[in-house]
Amino acid sequence: MCDYSLHAVATRPAEVAETLVSTRFPSTTTRGFAGLGDPHVAVCLRPGTEIAFENDVRVDGRVFRRNVRDRLARFRQIDVGQSHHHHDALEFSNGEIVLVTNLKPGQRAIVLQLPVSPAAEKPRTAEPAAPRKVARIIP
């Protein structure tokens, strides 16, 4: 998924093992991820995608920058019921949740794992029931 404010930017889905960089996109009010070779195309993550940053993640605040003190995160969306709010977020292994748009630009992360797509899941076959023994009553 890509935040609503990136709808004016070309997008593509993330791929396993690719390196992403946190980026400020021209003519938007938000930040997101781009591939190393194409900084003008937003790379969209699906909820459940796991990424690992090269270094501890830094976040731009309104007044100052801070360090999240973690590198491993899972992509998720928050406050989805509120339109025109940023929804794309990272939940770090230390429990902290950070909006993607607040990431300091230039941080690199690798996509570790994509979530399983419901269409790709194979239906589970039911195991055959064990034969039941039926007691016969003979009059």
LUMPA-352176 format. One line per 10 residues: their letters; for each residue z, x, y negated of N, C-alpha, C, O, CB. Coordinates in steps of 0.02 Angstrom, whole numbers. Each point is the difference from the previous one (the first is absolute). Glycine has a CB too. Layout:
N
a = Z/X/Y/Z/X/Y/Z/X/Y/Z/X/Y/Z/X/Y  ... $
//
This chain:
139
mcdyslhava = 0/42/58/0/-42/-58/0/45/-62/26/56/1/35/-149/61  -89/68/-114/2/34/-64/27/-49/-52/-17/-59/1/-79/135/30  138/-51/-75/30/-43/-51/-51/-37/-40/-58/22/-7/152/57/1  -74/-136/-22/-46/-43/-37/-35/36/-57/-57/-15/-16/130/-80/45  -40/143/-60/-29/34/-58/-53/52/20/-31/31/-43/138/-49/-18  -118/27/125/-52/46/23/-63/-37/22/-46/30/28/134/50/8  -91/-145/-49/-59/-39/20/-63/21/-37/-55/-15/22/131/-79/4  -69/127/-82/-59/24/-38/-23/69/23/-47/28/-28/85/-97/-69  -3/97/147/-15/67/25/-30/-6/70/19/-43/39/75/94/-108  -141/-7/85/-28/2/68/56/17/48/43/43/-15/-158/-9/-28 $
trpaevaetl = 116/-66/101/54/12/49/-29/11/69/-58/-17/14/136/-53/-82  -36/98/111/-16/8/71/65/4/38/52/16/-29/-162/43/4  109/-74/90/62/4/40/18/72/17/-43/44/3/18/-157/43  89/125/-35/24/66/20/-19/13/73/-10/-46/39/106/37/-121  -100/74/98/-14/21/68/56/46/24/31/35/-40/-155/-45/21  137/9/84/52/43/29/-17/73/-12/-58/19/7/84/-107/80  22/127/-104/-3/73/-8/-35/22/-65/-10/59/-10/9/-51/133  -17/-54/-166/-31/21/-63/55/15/-51/54/-28/2/-157/-40/22  86/114/-69/46/18/-54/-16/-42/-62/-58/-4/-21/70/122/67  40/-148/-73/-6/-41/-60/35/36/-58/43/43/10/-48/-149/59 $
vstrfpsttt = -13/87/-129/33/27/-59/17/-59/-46/-41/-43/-12/-20/155/22  123/-112/-36/19/-52/-48/-39/12/-64/-4/56/-25/120/-68/75  -146/-42/-76/-49/6/-53/9/-54/-53/21/-56/15/-100/106/66  62/-32/-142/-5/-49/-54/-74/-16/-7/-40/45/-15/146/-2/-47  -125/-106/72/-70/-19/-3/-20/-17/-72/37/-33/-35/-31/-9/153  -65/65/-138/-24/-15/-68/-8/-76/-10/-18/-36/47/-41/148/-51  71/-134/-54/-8/-70/-22/44/-50/39/-18/-58/5/-97/88/-37  171/-6/59/48/-46/32/70/15/-27/11/52/-32/-83/-61/137  117/-35/-91/69/10/-20/44/23/57/62/0/-5/-78/-86/-83  -15/105/143/40/16/59/-22/66/31/-51/29/-19/68/-150/40 $
rgfaglgdph = 23/143/26/-17/60/39/-5/-22/73/24/-53/20/35/131/-102  -91/-36/120/-6/-14/71/-18/65/36/14/54/-24/-50/-173/1  5/112/81/-20/58/39/-76/7/-1/-36/-50/-1/138/38/74  -125/74/-72/-72/16/6/-6/54/53/48/35/15/-73/-66/-137  -35/37/150/-14/54/46/-10/64/-40/-16/-2/-59/-36/-77/142  60/136/-51/-7/64/-35/-69/10/-30/-6/27/-55/91/21/131  -137/-70/-42/-68/13/-23/-28/-53/-45/-55/9/-27/39/51/130  51/-116/-114/-28/-54/-39/55/-33/-43/27/-52/20/-115/32/68  105/50/-145/57/-23/-40/-11/-67/-35/47/-27/-29/-20/145/14  -88/-146/16/-13/-63/-34/-1/-60/46/-12/-56/-22/-53/121/-61 $
vavclrpgte = 78/-54/148/2/-55/49/72/-7/24/30/48/26/-151/-27/10  149/-80/-44/69/-13/22/1/-8/76/-42/-35/29/70/-21/-139  19/89/141/9/-6/73/56/-51/11/57/10/-22/-96/111/44  22/-175/12/47/-55/10/36/9/67/-30/18/51/-42/-95/-120  137/65/67/42/4/60/20/-70/21/13/-43/-42/29/157/8  -39/-125/99/24/-64/26/75/5/10/26/54/15/-136/-78/42  146/-32/-65/72/1/13/14/28/70/-31/-20/49/46/-78/-126  32/144/79/18/33/63/-30/69/8/19/36/46/-11/-148/4  -55/131/-93/-29/67/3/54/52/-15/38/-7/-48/-151/-38/12  117/97/76/49/53/-9/-34/61/-29/-53/21/23/122/-65/72 $
iafendvrvd = -37/73/-147/-27/61/-31/56/51/-8/59/-17/-4/-147/-51/-57  68/131/58/47/55/-11/-25/42/-59/-58/22/0/91/-20/123  9/8/-172/-18/40/-58/12/73/14/42/18/42/-14/-114/-118  -64/140/40/8/72/8/69/22/-24/30/46/29/-154/-30/-43  148/-46/-39/64/18/-30/41/-63/-13/-25/-56/6/-26/159/-59  114/-93/34/41/-58/-19/-37/-37/-56/-27/30/-46/135/29/79  -108/-125/-29/-37/-42/-46/34/-3/-68/61/-6/-6/-104/-62/103  1/71/-149/24/-6/-69/-27/-64/-30/-57/-19/11/64/144/-24  36/-158/-25/-16/-64/-30/6/5/-75/47/30/-26/-7/-91/128  -89/32/-138/4/-3/-73/41/-62/-18/-16/-55/21/-96/114/-35 $
grvfrrnvrd = 164/-48/-26/39/-55/-25/-21/-16/-71/-45/33/-28/141/-2/102  -65/-80/-105/-16/-17/-69/21/57/-47/-33/11/-51/47/-133/77  39/156/-10/25/53/-44/-5/69/33/-12/50/-35/89/-133/-18  -67/86/118/2/65/34/-29/-5/70/-10/-54/26/111/86/-93  -116/27/96/-23/3/69/60/12/45/50/29/-19/-163/16/-17  106/-69/97/54/12/49/-30/16/68/-59/-13/13/135/-65/-76  -35/107/105/-20/21/67/28/-50/49/60/-16/-1/-64/138/-33  -38/-148/79/21/-48/51/40/35/55/39/-32/35/-139/-39/-60  91/137/33/33/40/51/-19/-22/71/41/-1/46/54/19/-125  -159/-35/86/-26/-19/66/-75/9/0/-32/3/-53/127/-86/70 $
rlarfrqidv = -124/89/43/-73/12/6/-34/-52/44/-61/-9/-6/83/129/-10  14/-153/59/-29/-46/49/8/-72/-25/55/-21/-16/-31/102/110  -80/-119/-95/3/-68/-26/-46/-46/39/-47/21/33/73/23/-146  -10/-109/109/-42/-53/29/-21/-45/-58/40/-21/-41/20/26/155  -126/-20/-115/-27/-43/-53/20/-72/13/0/-23/57/-97/102/-74  114/-115/-36/16/-71/5/-15/-32/-67/-14/34/-49/103/-12/136  -86/-87/-89/-9/-37/-62/65/-37/-16/33/-27/45/-158/15/-25  142/11/-84/61/-33/-22/-17/-51/-54/-51/5/-33/121/97/62  -26/-150/-38/-7/-52/-52/-69/-32/1/-30/-11/-53/112/74/-16  -109/-78/127/-67/-27/5/-7/-70/-31/-56/-21/-15/41/88/118 $
gqshhhhdal = 69/-101/-111/-2/-66/-31/-7/2/-76/-10/-52/-31/78/12/125  -62/99/-123/-5/7/-73/-69/27/-18/-14/59/11/140/-40/-20  -168/-62/-18/-67/23/-18/4/47/-60/47/-4/-40/-97/-103/85  2/149/-51/-6/49/-55/60/47/-4/20/23/-54/-87/-106/-8  96/98/120/50/53/7/-28/49/51/-40/-19/42/139/-59/-71  -78/139/25/-21/48/50/37/-15/65/60/-12/1/-83/101/-89  -15/-89/143/28/-16/65/1/59/48/41/3/45/-80/-119/-62  -7/164/8/-6/56/46/60/46/-7/15/24/-55/-140/-31/49  159/19/61/61/40/-1/4/44/62/-33/-12/50/91/-77/-117  -16/139/62/15/44/57/74/-6/15/42/4/-45/-135/76/14 $
efsngeivlv = 109/-91/95/70/-1/21/11/66/37/-30/14/51/35/-142/-42  40/168/-37/13/67/28/52/-4/55/37/-48/5/-66/100/-115  30/0/152/46/1/56/73/0/-22/44/-16/40/-131/76/26  100/-42/-129/69/-2/-25/18/-70/-27/55/-9/-26/-63/131/-1  -39/-170/32/13/-69/-21/-24/-16/-70/-1/-59/-19/97/62/94  -115/47/-114/-21/-13/-68/-70/-30/-1/-43/20/39/114/75/-80  -83/-143/-4/-65/-32/-8/-26/17/-69/35/-9/-50/-4/-86/130  -93/119/-82/-31/23/-62/-69/-33/-7/-39/0/48/102/111/-44  -77/-139/-63/-68/-26/-11/-49/57/-2/14/53/-29/33/-151/-36  -105/89/95/-52/52/1/-21/17/-71/-14/58/-15/-26/-99/127 $
tnlkpgqrai = 38/-8/-156/-21/12/-69/49/45/-38/-17/26/-53/-39/-137/54  116/122/25/49/44/-32/-2/71/26/37/43/-25/34/-142/8  -113/114/67/-5/68/26/-29/46/-53/-47/-18/-35/34/-26/152  40/103/-121/-28/51/-45/-69/19/28/-6/13/59/122/31/-92  -168/-42/-9/-67/18/24/-2/71/27/37/45/-21/-85/-123/-63  3/88/133/-11/67/27/38/16/64/-7/55/26/-14/-21/-140  60/-81/140/38/13/61/-44/-15/61/-35/-51/2/143/23/-61  -106/72/107/-42/-7/60/41/-27/59/59/17/9/-132/77/-48  39/-137/78/31/-28/60/-53/-7/53/-59/-8/-15/146/-54/-54  -66/65/131/-46/-9/57/17/-66/34/58/-18/6/-70/144/10 $
vlqlpvspaa = -40/-161/5/9/-64/36/17/17/72/-40/28/37/-42/-90/-114  142/43/97/23/15/68/-21/-54/50/-22/15/55/118/45/-104  -90/-122/28/-12/-55/47/-18/-63/-38/30/-15/-52/49/67/134  -128/-88/-56/-19/-65/-28/33/-54/43/12/11/59/-122/34/-104  124/-103/16/29/-54/40/-52/-27/49/-60/5/-11/139/-34/-83  -55/0/147/-45/-30/49/-30/-63/-31/36/-40/-29/32/87/126  -132/-54/-91/-34/-59/-25/7/-56/51/-9/11/59/-74/60/-124  100/-132/42/7/-55/48/-64/-11/41/4/-20/58/79/-33/-135  -141/65/47/-62/-10/36/-10/53/55/-34/-12/49/-15/-39/-152  81/109/93/-9/54/48/50/-4/58/-8/34/51/-34/37/-144 $
ekprtaepaa = 93/-113/86/49/-6/53/-31/-34/60/-38/-49/-6/131/43/-79  -77/32/143/-25/-30/61/49/-54/22/61/11/-3/-121/97/37  35/-164/-12/46/-52/24/36/25/63/-30/30/44/-43/-121/-93  136/76/51/39/20/59/-16/-48/56/-1/-61/-9/93/110/-62  -103/-22/130/-13/-43/58/67/-19/29/46/41/6/-158/14/18  116/-116/-5/63/-24/30/7/30/69/-48/3/39/42/-111/-105  65/129/81/13/27/66/3/-59/49/28/-52/-16/34/153/-30  -91/-92/105/3/-57/47/72/-15/18/41/45/10/-154/-14/36  126/-94/-41/68/-21/18/13/17/72/-44/-3/43/40/-91/-128  66/112/98/19/16/69/-3/-65/40/20/-53/-24/55/150/-13 $
prkvariip = -100/-93/99/-3/-61/40/70/-28/12/47/36/16/-152/7/40  110/-108/-65/64/-32/9/8/-22/73/-47/-22/32/47/-16/-152  60/45/142/15/-25/67/25/-72/-7/46/-14/-38/-18/130/81  -60/-159/-7/19/-71/-3/33/-18/65/-27/10/54/-68/-37/-133  154/2/73/36/-21/60/-26/-69/22/-6/-46/-41/110/112/7  -120/-71/95/-23/-65/26/57/-33/38/33/31/42/-153/11/-34  130/-101/-24/51/-38/36/-35/-43/52/-42/-42/-17/121/42/-84  -61/10/162/-32/-38/55/50/-53/21/56/15/18/-128/85/22  50/-163/-42/46/-53/21/12/-2/73/38/-42/24/-75/-22/-119 $
//
